[in-house]
Amino acid sequence: MFKPKFTITNKINKALLEIERARGFLEATKLKEEWIREMQSEALILESHYSTHIEGTKLTLAQSKKILRYVRFFSKIF
């Protein structure tokens, strides 16, 4: 039998309950497709920006967004 080496404190329990509440809300909510696409796009931009920033890129977030817009535009053409 698995015996974890940690204790679920009240603080951890409250955080887990809050996560479950949010999860239930999101599962019950019908999200608009347009909003989902916007959030996916924003997440991709942020992920790209911060992962390259860690590697030493000096681009601002606005510059990163502009580059990704151009990449998407030209990828549709070619």
N, C-alpha and C positions, 0 to 999 in steps of 0.2 A: 504494500500500500504506500502511496506517495505521501510523504510528510514534508511540506514546505518548510524552509528555514527562515520564515519571516512571520510577522504578526500583522493581521489586518487591523489597523487602528481605526478609531472613529473618523479621523481625517481621511484616510484611504477609503473607508466605506462610503463616506459622504461624496467623495469625488467619483467613485464608481456609480453611485446612484444617480448623480447628476449626468454622467455620461450616458447611462441607460435611458434616462428621461429624454435627453436630447436625441438619442438614437430612435427611440419610439416615436418622437415627434416627427423626425425626418422620414421615417418609414411610412407614417400615416399621411404625410403631406404630399400632395401632387405638385411637384415642382415644374415650372414652365421650362420647356426645352431650350428656349432662347437664354434664359437665366443660367441653365446648366452649362450651355456652350460658353457663355461669358466667363463663368467661374472656372471652367476647365482651361480656357485660354489664359486667364489671369494666373492660374496656378502654374501653367507651363512657363509663362514669362518670368514669374518670381523664381521658380526652380532654376531656370536657365541663368538668370542674372546672378543669383547668389552662389550657384555652383561655380560659375566662371570667376566671380568676385573672390572666392576662396583661393582660386588658382592664381590670383594676382591681377586680374583685369581691372582697369581703372574706369570702366564705363559706368555712367550713372544709370539708374533704373529707367529713366526716360530714354536714354540712348539705346539701352537694351531692347526696350519696347519697339523703338523705331526700326532697329535692325531686324527683329523678328517679323515685323509687318512687311518689310521688304522681302525677306526670305519667303514668307507665305505667298506674297503677291507673285513673285517670279516663279515659285514652284508650281503655281497654277497655270502659268503661261507655257512653261517648258515641260 
